[in-house]
Amino acid sequence: MIPAPAQSDHLAPQLPQMEANEFAAIADYAKTTFGLHLPLAKKEMVFARLIKRLRILGLRDFSTYLAYVKHADHAVERSEFLSALTTNVTQFFRENHHFDFLRDKLLPGFITKARAGQRVRLWSAGCSAGQEPYSIAMLILESCPDAAQLDLKILASDIDPRILDTAQTGEYPADQRTAIPAALHKFLKPATATEMFAIDAEPRKLISFAELNLIEDWPMRQGFDAIFCRNVAIYFDAPTQARLWDRFSQQTTLGGHLFIGHSERLSGPALATMRSVGITVYAKTSLP
Ligand SMILES: C[S@@+](CC[C@H](N)C(=O)[O-])C[C@H]1O[C@@H](n2cnc3c(N)ncnc32)[C@H](O)[C@@H]1O
């Protein structure tokens, strides 16, 4: 009879488990640092996403991984942690009706205001790889070719410094070109790599990129005429969302507009100052 092989020769190396207290500590850190809401129902997803980071770093368990993420010198891993638990998915002219609303209902007023020498500000909050602010910039230039000479600017912010680098580079795979209306292709140019295209200089001139965590303090003191914060608050719990909408309302000029994601709804104190004026578009109609 052939003797049974020693078990240890055949067992796959044991995967670390995610203990209940480890999941709770990760969820607590994700909430306080990034505003992310990770209910127990997401434990398997959190395990599946973060186990890859443990393997890459050669760490033995989730407690060690969390200590690593929290370490002052490990900002890059904090970005990896956030990226693993959220998505940067975005596209040019995503939720196209928002851009129709902007072009038809808001831009004529913005352009008149800017040409009268006044300040006009738009904010793409949670801009990911930049398709959202570049879509806004191209639309503005189409209606107002001299926009870069006016006081008309777009702030594009995100928490993730690596995705902001991509946004600032402004180069995208060729297959994303089709999402951009043909009339705006004049704002595109060839990129260094043949299978990519790049955003030309004029739209770039309208945009300032900045790293900003939406659940922390904001440095901006003046109001915005339009804020796009789409498909970001979905990661936050209900009280964090309500606080965010309220802060956006305070940061919007009277008569200004807030655009949110298709699966998001305004809630909390902002409902007293902002009125629905379109599909997931709100106008600030009164002061608190
Ligand atoms: C799904 S993308 C949305 C991009 C774009 N707004 C759109 O709708 O196409 C979500 C973005 O929110 C960013 N994000 C997540 N938590 C954030 C936070 N606390 N503060 C700022 N940005 C955050 C992510 O880095 C990511 O780029």
The ligand as an ORCA input file, in Angstrom:
! r2SCAN-3c Opt
* xyz 0 1
  C     -17.195     56.835     -9.192
  S     -16.083     58.186     -9.205
  C     -17.136     59.499     -9.792
  C     -16.474     60.359    -10.837
  C     -17.374     61.424    -11.487
  N     -17.874     62.358    -10.516
  C     -18.510     60.773    -12.254
  O     -19.644     60.793    -11.786
  O     -18.258     60.221    -13.316
  C     -15.945     58.535     -7.451
  C     -14.741     59.416     -7.088
  O     -14.934     59.890     -5.740
  C     -13.679     59.964     -5.115
  N     -13.885     59.979     -3.648
  C     -14.260     58.943     -2.845
  N     -14.304     59.357     -1.563
  C     -13.985     60.681     -1.566
  C     -13.851     61.667     -0.543
  N     -14.065     61.376      0.762
  N     -13.507     62.926     -0.900
  C     -13.281     63.230     -2.207
  N     -13.383     62.347     -3.221
  C     -13.728     61.079     -2.896
  C     -12.945     58.732     -5.623
  O     -11.538     58.883     -5.500
  C     -13.421     58.664     -7.088
  O     -12.515     59.287     -7.956
*
